[in-house]
């Protein structure tokens, strides 16, 4: 049997047999401390929740989160561009200005749609 095949077999065996075995062993051998204080709901420093815990959140929270993630991830593209600006030259500058134009257009759309308005 050749070495890569033996290595692949070992990795598969560890993933299929070893990992579930370790998870089950920790379940039986690990310390448990279930009590009333540990199992009560606790969120953001508030001891007791007010109302039904299964009430729906406002969609605005999710929209703000999605807009934040979109702009946050897109801004990450600015760092490699800034490092390679001299090598990219005028073409890179025009491309990044087009990219920033799309970002600004998305921000203007979000502002006009009222996504970022809280009241």
HELIX and SHEET records of a PDB file:
HELIX    1   1 UNK A    3  UNK A   13  1                                  11    
HELIX    2   2 UNK A   14  UNK A   18  3                                   5    
HELIX    3   3 UNK A   19  UNK A   29  1                                  11    
HELIX    4   4 UNK A   36  UNK A   39  1                                   4    
HELIX    5   5 UNK A   59  UNK A   75  1                                  17    
HELIX    6   6 UNK A   77  UNK A   83  1                                   7    
HELIX    7   7 UNK A   85  UNK A  113  1                                  29    
END                                                                             
